[in-house]
Amino acid sequence: MNRTRMLAALAAPAAAALALAGCSSGGSSGGGDTAAPVTITWWHNGNADPLKSLWQDVADEFMAAHPNVTVKVEAYQNEDLQRTLIPNALRSGGGVDLFQAWGGGELKDQVAAGYVMDITDQVQDEVEAIGPTVSGWQLDGRTYGLPFDYSIEGFWYNKDLFAQAGINGTPKTLDELNADIQKLKDAGITPIALGAGDKWPAGHYWYNFVLKDCSVDTLKAAQSSFDFSDDCFVQAGEDLQAFIATNPFNDGYLSTSAQQGAGSSAGLVATGKAAMELMGAWDPGVMGGILKDAAAQADATPPSFLGWFNFPGIPGSKGDPTAALGGGDGFACAAWAPPECVDLLKYIDSPDVQKRLGESGAGLPVLPEAASSITDPNMQQVLDGLHSAGYVQLWLDTTYGPTVGGAMNDGIVALFGGNATPEDIVKGMQDAAATL
Amino acid sequence: MTSSAIATGSAVSAGPVRVPGKRRDWRGGLMLWGFAAPALAVFIAFVLVPVALAAVYSFFNWNGLGPLVRFIGVDNYVRALTDPKFLEAIGHNLLIVVLSLAIQGPIAVGVALLLNRRIRFRGLIRTLVFVPYVLSEVIAALAFKLLLQPDGPLDGWLSALGIHGDKPLWLADQGLVMWTLFFVLSWKYLGFAILLMLAGLQAIPEELYEAAALDGASWWQIQRSITIPLLMPTVRIWAFLSMIGSLQLFDMVWVLTGGGPVTATTTMATYMVQYGFQRNQLGFGSAVAVILFVVSLVFALLYQRFVLRRDLAGAITRGA
């Protein structure tokens, strides 16, 4: 723990206690001191700093302000949490109270089964303050969770390697991107790192081609109808095939993982072995964590050479060239969680915590009033991208839910491996939708 | 799981020991059931009930959330057995069964024969051979995953040995990855096979060797006519364990390759997790689990009936 971090840790609880004093006095009508002890189990995916210590600080502050509440915070690896731990806990009807919720089709299934608390009435102020991004956590006008960050993905690139290859500026069209890839190859640099072993990072290439090939209306319609008959979905696969054929990825990308260790795609970019990767706004934080582990330096930071640009548009296609693919992280309370769970959720989305989230560089806060807190140059670039996007689409696998989304990702990985055609991806999704 | 199921089931059905006198018969039965009850309760709660529940789930379209309401008959089974990806996964399991028997078996017998001779450092070598089996599968798989990554330690050693140029993509090449997987599995389980064979060798009476030596038999003749035939019961038991392990293979594959790249190393168990749990289709996943159970059970029963019969005569087949 370095000095700034220690000072921040000391100063934060004081500010938080002040903030909390205001909100708790309204809710607990004088019975605060004698309230029965409750325990809130909180599961999140921030298993690396700065997010990990931020959430721990938040939990400690919440406990300090609510003496009857014990918050048990557990950080888990993202895929384990989302695919295994949360579904199993919800099925068993306990074990977790406040859990990570990514919105979209997955939350819809959980709500339909009655596992998620309806918090509409308690969080009206927060919903109003956050604005339209909260819609991914709402169903039929009811609110079932709150996002704490929302951001878009793009290429994180190494400015030094781009300069070394003689590339000026960032690509605005697919042709320019292809030209830059060729320049990098000519300079002996691996252009793109891809962790297709985890499947979803490969999937995101297809999502982006869909986003740039399909009209906004087609995308919106497909969300609820699972109608993928528009030609643009096949076109996206064909464009992706042509892109893969230029061989822009690291060796062995089919078995590379995305975030674990120096050999992962994030690790390859962080250590300067590849020039860029297509990834969400969490990537600099992941890279910082990898550098920290690899170099055993407690104060390692995200690499300073990073720049960001959105997936380039395809001139002549039906898609919006400025459209962006993104998503958020949020939390939801389980149906059986104590009422204090909602208070903790509201505290997470309070201006104070939101600003600290922005300052930490771990994500883009959803509260507009916290936007000014973003000092990290990497996050500022993503924020600019978000503001200049004509349309923002939630991750396609999140939107379509695990069944259709899983079939989609498997089909895309098979296309990467040369075992499937663009038509196979669409057919796999339609077949999966038919089994719902 | 399957083998223990059969053993336990038969042991219970063997019934009370016959002793003269009604009263003692009654007490003997009570004592037997009393001693068997804890094991029986655990067996029912954690083996029979889950299997039965999975069988029930397999007839429903169920995403794991909420009540079971959408009964769809055998649709899940039809879907699994007509899915080329599931058939491919079964093929991978069978390939590993065949490779294990054909390659690991002879190597294990050979190494055991060598280690059964008086050689220097025999104790040390025996221990080293067994070390991989002691490691947890997940740790072994993670270690190999790190060793085998492109430009990883293995490629570095190969370069240091003077083998330059592009190395094979051990885990990313769809044509190669099954062999990589089989190598890692063999590394992991050969030690266990060798240990079994060594134990089998110890059980062969010394007198036979003395008699053979008096008759002037050579080392090779002794191995061929005495050691190998008398080792066969052990080999048959090992083959049984190896087959069941290969059919239910999961941990190593899941950590090392996740069934990939694409579908190059899927097994029935990874298919079940991927399509059942990860896609929130627990009804379908249960159908796959039932198929996996039936396949293993059929293998186990056929093997016991036709191969293990004479080895087990009197033990669990009641002298039949």
Interface residues (C-beta under 8 A of the other chain):
Chain A: R83 T84 P87 L90 R91 D109 Q110 A112 A113 G114 Y115 A196 G197 K199 N250 D251 G252 Y253 L254 S255 T256 G261 G263 G401 P402 T403 G406 A407 D410 V413 A414 F416 G417 N419 A432 T435
Chain B: N61 N63 G64 L65 G66 R79 L146 Q149 P150 D151 G152 L169 L171 A172 Q174 V177 T257 G258 G260 P261 V262 T263 A264 Q274 Y275 F277 Q278 R279 N280 Q281 F284
